[in-house]
Amino acid sequence: MNEHEFRAHNPGPGAEAVVARPAGAIAPAGVTGPKPRRRVGTGVFVACLLGAGALGGAGAAGLMSMWNTSAAASGTLQTTHYTPVVINNPDSVNPVTAAAQKASPSVVTIGASSGTAGGTGSGIVLDASGHILTNTHVVTLDGQAANAAIEVRTSDGKVYPGTITGTDPLSDLAIVQITAPGLVPASLGDSGNVKVGDTAIAIGAPLGLSGTVTDGIVSAANRTIETSSSAASGSQAGSASDAQGSISINVIQTDAAINPGNSGGPLLNANGEVIGVNVAIASAGATSSSSAQSGNIGVGFSIPVNDAKRVARELIASGAATHGQLGLSVQDKASGTSEFTAGAEVAAVTPDSAADRAGLKSGDVITNLGSRSVTDSSELTAAAREQAAGATVKVSFIRAGQVHSTDITLGAATTG
């Protein structure tokens, strides 16, 4: 069985195979009809902003990448004038003000254009050499362009041409590079220390408004979402089918206001350190036929910076990033007659794969991989993908009612 995601009726790049089941099926985008009964896991199913898919009904919530497509595609970065953080009263500075003043010089606005398509996103300066971390969907225009023209507006309002160093559709991360003097690298925090209730601050260019600062809290530290792949047809990182598939990623959830255009910008802690890369927002009532971009409803998602660090290092070094793969087919495992899922049940194991060599068998229910608990198949895919290919992690599973654990050395996921 080839290793693709079947749940959403579209193969996702590099996904572990997930056995389709009537109870968990989701209607294809744009199809109307009775809402199917599906089991409830912790994974959130998401749809790309440029073609938002329905989540089982007209009133369902969708999730969207925060990519602002309102910018002109003329090749000129068109945003409002940059407004730096101004401290009018130094004797009355709150933590958000201090964090914003520290981090704002390290946040840029990114414009991408290809033909008649164009839009703006955000990015994070990583080093003085001009490497900037952003999302793959920003530089590929949600998968529409493999070689978009890139411009970057820095915190001082100056605009520079950018080049794409590498894209990684499986994590929705990318690196852009510019040549510019006086760049201020961001201070990267430790997303492993993030707790629910911590202050969360977002900086970026929502709707093209560069330097916008909003704040809230960390609403959930360990969330898994599914979103559309932004692999562009014709790029080294993807094929035509990739651009229409889905990926599973682990994220931090926040209620800090983030909107289209915040994609690729930082989520900060109270010390002004980057704890995440903003990637998607929930949108109430999104449908496949909706062309309007929805805004913040208090449910936003950010890729943990610890995951982003590894991917960024690999993209800078080689232009590509690696991800782990188990080599099996799984389906959600329900707990008795409950609507809630309790693991990922192995349906089949690929011969000579990582799972096969670790001794996993059909019928095993995987409940943990590495540091991640697994309650459904989407979480298992995300847990494997956040590891580098060749990494050895511990996998826990239930077999015949008994809990077992063993080490597994992951194979390499592919985007093709």
C-alpha positions as CSV (number, residue, x, y, z in Angstrom):
1,M,0.0,0.0,0.0
2,N,1.5,3.3,-0.9
3,E,2.0,5.8,1.9
4,H,-0.6,8.6,1.4
5,E,-3.3,10.2,3.4
6,F,-6.7,8.9,2.4
7,R,-8.9,10.5,5.0
8,A,-9.6,13.7,3.1
9,H,-9.9,11.9,-0.2
10,N,-6.7,13.6,-1.4
11,P,-3.2,12.1,-1.0
12,G,-1.0,14.3,1.2
13,P,2.7,14.5,0.7
14,G,4.7,12.0,2.7
15,A,1.8,11.1,5.0
16,E,1.5,7.7,6.7
17,A,-1.4,5.8,5.0
18,V,-4.6,6.2,6.8
19,V,-7.3,3.7,6.1
20,A,-10.6,5.4,5.0
21,R,-13.6,4.5,7.1
22,P,-17.2,5.5,6.9
23,A,-17.4,6.8,10.4
24,G,-14.5,9.2,9.9
25,A,-15.0,10.3,6.3
26,I,-15.1,13.9,5.5
27,A,-17.1,15.1,2.5
28,P,-15.0,16.5,-0.3
29,A,-14.8,20.3,-0.5
30,G,-18.0,21.7,-2.0
31,V,-20.0,18.6,-1.7
32,T,-23.3,19.0,0.2
33,G,-25.4,16.3,1.8
34,P,-26.0,14.8,5.2
35,K,-23.3,15.4,7.7
36,P,-21.4,12.2,8.4
37,R,-21.0,10.8,11.9
38,R,-17.3,10.8,12.7
39,R,-15.2,9.9,15.7
40,V,-13.8,12.8,17.6
41,G,-10.0,12.9,18.0
42,T,-7.8,15.8,19.1
43,G,-6.5,16.4,15.5
44,V,-8.1,19.5,13.8
45,F,-8.8,19.2,10.1
46,V,-7.9,22.3,8.2
47,A,-8.3,23.8,4.8
48,C,-6.2,26.1,2.8
49,L,-7.2,29.8,2.7
50,L,-7.4,30.0,-1.1
51,G,-9.7,27.1,-1.3
52,A,-11.2,26.6,2.1
53,G,-12.9,23.2,2.5
54,A,-16.0,22.5,4.5
55,L,-15.7,20.6,7.8
56,G,-18.9,18.5,7.6
57,G,-21.5,21.2,7.2
58,A,-22.3,24.8,6.3
59,G,-21.9,26.0,9.9
60,A,-18.6,24.1,10.5
61,A,-15.4,25.9,11.3
62,G,-12.5,25.8,8.9
63,L,-8.8,26.5,9.4
64,M,-6.9,28.7,7.1
65,S,-3.4,29.7,6.3
66,M,-2.8,33.3,7.1
67,W,-1.8,34.5,3.7
68,N,-3.0,37.9,2.5
69,T,-3.8,37.7,-1.2
70,S,-5.0,41.3,-1.5
71,A,-1.5,42.6,-2.5
72,A,-0.9,43.6,-6.0
73,A,1.0,41.2,-8.2
74,S,3.1,43.9,-9.9
75,G,6.3,42.8,-8.2
76,T,6.2,45.8,-5.9
77,L,5.6,45.2,-2.2
78,Q,2.6,47.3,-1.4
79,T,1.9,47.7,2.3
80,T,1.2,50.7,4.6
81,H,4.1,52.7,5.8
82,Y,6.1,50.9,8.5
83,T,5.4,52.2,11.9
84,P,8.1,51.4,14.5
85,V,7.2,50.7,18.2
86,V,7.2,54.0,19.9
87,I,7.6,54.4,23.7
88,N,5.8,57.7,24.5
89,N,6.1,57.1,28.3
90,P,9.2,55.1,29.3
91,D,8.0,55.1,32.9
92,S,4.9,53.2,32.0
93,V,5.9,50.2,29.9
94,N,4.1,46.9,30.2
95,P,5.6,43.4,29.2
96,V,3.9,43.4,25.8
97,T,5.4,46.8,24.9
98,A,8.9,45.7,26.0
99,A,8.7,42.4,24.1
100,A,7.4,44.1,21.0
101,Q,10.2,46.7,21.1
102,K,12.8,43.9,21.4
103,A,11.4,41.7,18.6
104,S,10.0,44.1,16.1
105,P,13.3,44.9,14.4
106,S,13.6,41.2,13.6
107,V,10.2,40.9,11.8
108,V,9.9,41.6,8.1
109,T,7.1,41.7,5.6
110,I,7.4,39.4,2.6
111,G,5.8,40.0,-0.8
112,A,5.5,37.3,-3.4
113,S,4.2,37.6,-6.9
114,S,3.9,35.3,-10.0
115,G,2.0,36.4,-13.0
116,T,-1.3,37.8,-11.9
117,A,-1.1,36.2,-8.4
118,G,0.4,38.0,-5.4
119,G,0.2,38.5,-1.7
120,T,2.0,39.4,1.5
121,G,3.1,37.5,4.5
122,S,5.6,37.9,7.4
123,G,9.0,36.5,8.3
124,I,11.6,36.3,11.1
125,V,15.3,37.3,10.6
126,L,17.5,34.5,11.8
127,D,21.0,35.8,11.2
128,A,23.1,38.7,9.9
129,S,23.6,36.8,6.7
130,G,20.0,37.6,5.8
131,H,18.3,34.2,6.3
132,I,14.6,34.7,7.0
133,L,12.2,32.1,8.3
134,T,8.7,32.1,6.9
135,N,6.0,29.7,5.6
136,T,6.1,27.6,2.4
137,H,2.6,28.8,1.6
138,V,3.9,32.4,1.7
139,V,6.6,31.9,-0.9
140,T,4.6,29.6,-3.1
141,L,1.4,31.6,-3.0
142,D,-0.4,28.7,-1.4
143,G,1.1,26.3,-3.9
144,Q,0.3,28.3,-7.0
145,A,3.9,29.2,-7.9
146,A,7.2,27.3,-7.7
147,N,9.4,30.3,-8.5
148,A,7.6,33.4,-7.2
149,A,9.4,36.8,-7.2
150,I,10.2,37.7,-3.6
151,E,10.6,41.1,-2.0
152,V,11.3,41.8,1.7
153,R,10.5,44.9,3.6
154,T,12.6,45.2,6.7
155,S,11.7,46.9,10.0
156,D,13.3,50.2,8.8
157,G,10.9,50.3,5.8
158,K,13.5,49.5,3.2
159,V,12.7,46.9,0.5
160,Y,15.1,44.3,-0.8
161,P,14.9,41.5,-3.4
162,G,14.8,38.1,-1.9
163,T,15.7,34.6,-3.0
164,I,14.2,31.3,-1.9
165,T,16.8,29.2,-0.2
166,G,14.5,26.3,0.3
167,T,11.0,25.2,1.0
168,D,9.6,22.3,3.2
169,P,6.0,21.6,2.4
170,L,5.8,18.9,5.1
171,S,6.3,21.4,7.8
172,D,5.1,24.5,5.9
173,L,8.3,26.3,6.6
174,A,10.7,28.0,4.2
175,I,13.8,30.1,4.1
176,V,14.3,33.3,2.1
177,Q,17.5,35.2,2.0
178,I,18.3,38.9,1.4
179,T,21.4,41.0,1.4
180,A,20.9,44.0,3.7
181,P,23.0,45.8,6.3
182,G,22.2,46.0,10.0
183,L,19.9,43.1,10.2
184,V,18.8,42.2,13.8
185,P,18.5,38.4,14.3
186,A,15.5,37.4,16.4
187,S,16.0,35.9,19.9
188,L,14.7,32.3,19.7
189,G,13.1,30.8,22.8
190,D,12.4,27.2,23.9
191,S,8.9,26.1,22.8
192,G,9.4,23.0,25.1
193,N,8.9,25.3,28.1
194,V,5.6,26.8,26.8
195,K,2.7,26.4,29.2
196,V,-1.0,27.1,28.8
197,G,-1.7,30.5,30.1
198,D,1.6,32.0,29.2
199,T,1.6,35.4,27.5
200,A,1.6,35.1,23.7
201,I,2.4,38.1,21.4
202,A,2.1,38.0,17.6
203,I,3.9,40.4,15.3
204,G,3.4,40.6,11.6
205,A,1.7,42.2,8.6
206,P,-2.0,41.3,8.8
207,L,-3.8,42.6,5.8
208,G,-0.5,44.2,4.8
209,L,-0.2,46.3,8.0
210,S,3.4,45.9,8.8
211,G,4.6,45.9,12.4
212,T,1.2,45.0,13.9
213,V,1.4,43.7,17.5
214,T,-1.3,41.8,19.2
215,D,-1.3,39.7,22.4
216,G,-3.2,37.0,24.2
217,I,-2.2,33.7,25.9
218,V,-1.1,30.2,24.9
219,S,-4.4,28.4,24.7
220,A,-3.0,24.9,24.1
221,A,0.6,23.8,24.0
222,N,0.2,20.5,22.1
223,R,-2.3,20.6,19.3
224,T,-2.3,18.8,16.0
225,I,-3.9,20.3,12.9
226,E,-4.3,19.2,9.3
227,T,-3.8,21.8,6.6
228,S,-3.5,21.8,2.8
229,S,0.0,21.2,1.5
230,S,1.6,24.3,-0.2
231,A,4.0,22.3,-2.3
232,A,4.2,24.0,-5.7
233,S,4.0,21.9,-8.9
234,G,7.3,22.0,-10.7
235,S,9.4,22.7,-7.6
236,Q,12.0,20.3,-6.3
237,A,10.0,20.0,-3.1
238,G,6.7,18.9,-4.6
239,S,4.6,17.6,-7.4
240,A,1.2,18.5,-8.8
241,S,-0.5,16.1,-6.5
242,D,1.3,17.5,-3.5
243,A,-0.3,20.9,-3.9
244,Q,-3.7,19.3,-3.4
245,G,-2.9,17.0,-0.5
246,S,-2.8,17.7,3.2
247,I,-0.1,17.7,6.0
248,S,-0.4,17.1,9.7
249,I,1.6,19.4,12.0
250,N,2.0,19.9,15.7
251,V,1.2,23.5,16.8
252,I,0.8,25.9,19.7
253,Q,-2.7,27.3,19.9
254,T,-3.2,31.0,20.9
255,D,-6.0,33.5,21.2
256,A,-3.6,36.4,20.2
257,A,-5.3,38.1,17.2
258,I,-3.7,36.9,14.0
259,N,-5.1,37.4,10.5
260,P,-4.3,36.9,6.8
261,G,-0.8,38.3,6.3
262,N,0.5,37.1,9.7
263,S,1.8,33.9,8.1
264,G,5.5,33.3,8.8
265,G,5.6,36.0,11.6
266,P,6.6,35.2,15.2
267,L,4.6,34.2,18.2
268,L,6.6,35.6,21.2
269,N,6.8,35.0,24.9
270,A,6.8,37.8,27.5
271,N,10.6,38.0,27.1
272,G,10.3,38.9,23.4
273,E,11.7,35.5,22.4
274,V,10.2,33.6,19.4
275,I,8.3,30.5,20.6
276,G,6.5,29.8,17.3
277,V,6.0,30.6,13.6
278,N,2.4,31.7,12.9
279,V,0.8,29.4,10.3
280,A,-3.0,29.1,10.4
281,I,-6.2,30.4,12.0
282,A,-9.6,28.9,12.6
283,S,-12.5,30.5,10.6
284,A,-16.1,30.0,11.5
285,G,-18.4,29.1,8.6
286,A,-15.7,28.6,6.0
287,T,-16.9,26.8,2.8
288,S,-15.2,25.6,-0.3
289,S,-17.0,28.2,-2.4
290,S,-15.9,31.1,-0.2
291,S,-13.5,33.4,-1.8
292,A,-13.4,36.0,1.0
293,Q,-10.6,35.7,3.6
294,S,-11.9,35.4,7.2
295,G,-10.3,37.0,10.1
296,N,-9.4,36.2,13.7
297,I,-11.9,34.4,16.0
298,G,-9.4,33.8,18.8
299,V,-8.1,30.4,17.6
300,G,-4.7,30.7,15.9
301,F,-1.9,28.2,15.4
302,S,1.9,28.5,15.5
303,I,4.6,26.0,14.6
304,P,6.8,25.4,17.7
305,V,10.1,27.1,17.3
306,N,12.0,24.0,18.4
307,D,10.6,22.2,15.4
308,A,11.3,25.2,13.2
309,K,14.9,25.5,14.3
310,R,15.8,22.0,13.0
311,V,14.0,22.5,9.7
312,A,15.6,26.0,9.2
313,R,19.1,24.6,9.8
314,E,18.6,21.9,7.2
315,L,17.0,24.3,4.7
316,I,20.0,26.7,5.1
317,A,22.5,23.9,4.8
318,S,21.1,22.0,1.8
319,G,17.8,23.7,0.6
320,A,15.8,20.7,1.9
321,A,14.6,19.2,5.2
322,T,14.1,15.6,6.3
323,H,11.2,14.1,8.1
324,G,10.7,10.8,9.8
325,Q,8.4,8.0,8.4
326,L,7.2,4.9,10.1
327,G,6.1,2.8,7.1
328,L,2.7,1.6,8.0
329,S,-1.1,2.2,7.5
330,V,-3.2,3.2,10.4
331,Q,-6.7,4.1,11.3
332,D,-8.2,5.9,14.3
333,K,-8.8,3.5,17.3
334,A,-12.0,4.2,19.2
335,S,-12.3,3.5,22.9
336,G,-15.2,1.0,22.9
337,T,-18.4,2.7,21.6
338,S,-17.1,6.2,22.5
339,E,-17.0,9.0,19.9
340,F,-13.5,9.8,21.1
341,T,-10.4,8.1,19.8
342,A,-7.7,6.5,21.9
343,G,-4.8,5.8,19.6
344,A,-3.8,4.9,16.0
345,E,-4.4,1.3,15.1
346,V,-1.9,-0.3,12.8
347,A,-3.8,-1.8,9.7
348,A,-0.7,-2.9,7.7
349,V,3.1,-2.7,8.0
350,T,5.3,-2.1,5.0
351,P,7.9,-4.8,4.7
352,D,11.4,-3.7,5.7
353,S,10.2,-0.4,6.9
354,A,11.0,1.3,10.1
355,A,7.9,-0.1,11.7
356,D,8.6,-3.5,10.4
357,R,12.2,-3.5,11.8
358,A,10.8,-2.3,15.2
359,G,8.5,-5.2,15.3
360,L,5.2,-3.4,15.0
361,K,2.3,-5.6,13.8
362,S,-1.2,-5.2,12.4
363,G,-3.6,-4.6,15.3
364,D,-1.2,-2.8,17.5
365,V,-2.5,0.5,18.8
366,I,0.1,3.2,19.0
367,T,-0.3,5.6,21.9
368,N,3.0,7.5,22.1
369,L,5.8,8.4,19.7
370,G,8.8,10.2,21.1
371,S,7.5,12.9,23.4
372,R,4.1,13.0,21.8
373,S,1.0,11.2,23.0
374,V,-1.0,9.8,20.1
375,T,-4.8,9.6,20.2
376,D,-5.5,9.4,16.5
377,S,-3.8,8.8,13.1
378,S,-3.2,12.5,12.4
379,E,-1.3,12.9,15.6
380,L,0.9,9.9,14.8
381,T,1.7,11.3,11.4
382,A,2.6,14.7,12.9
383,A,4.7,13.1,15.6
384,A,6.7,11.2,13.0
385,R,7.1,14.2,10.7
386,E,8.5,16.5,13.4
387,Q,11.5,14.1,13.8
388,A,14.4,14.1,11.4
389,A,14.8,11.1,9.1
390,G,17.0,8.5,10.8
391,A,16.1,9.7,14.3
392,T,15.6,7.0,17.0
393,V,12.7,7.5,19.3
394,K,10.6,5.4,21.6
395,V,7.2,4.1,20.4
396,S,4.6,2.9,22.9
397,F,1.7,0.6,21.8
398,I,-1.0,-1.7,23.1
399,R,-1.0,-5.3,21.9
400,A,-3.5,-7.9,23.1
401,G,-4.3,-5.6,26.0
402,Q,-0.7,-5.2,27.2
403,V,1.4,-2.0,27.0
404,H,4.7,-2.3,25.2
405,S,7.4,0.1,24.1
406,T,10.4,-0.2,21.9
407,D,12.9,2.0,20.1
408,I,12.3,2.8,16.4
409,T,14.7,4.3,13.9
410,L,12.5,6.4,11.5
411,G,12.8,6.2,7.7
412,A,12.7,9.2,5.4
413,A,9.4,10.8,4.3
414,T,9.2,12.1,0.8
415,T,7.1,14.9,-0.7
416,G,6.7,13.3,-4.1
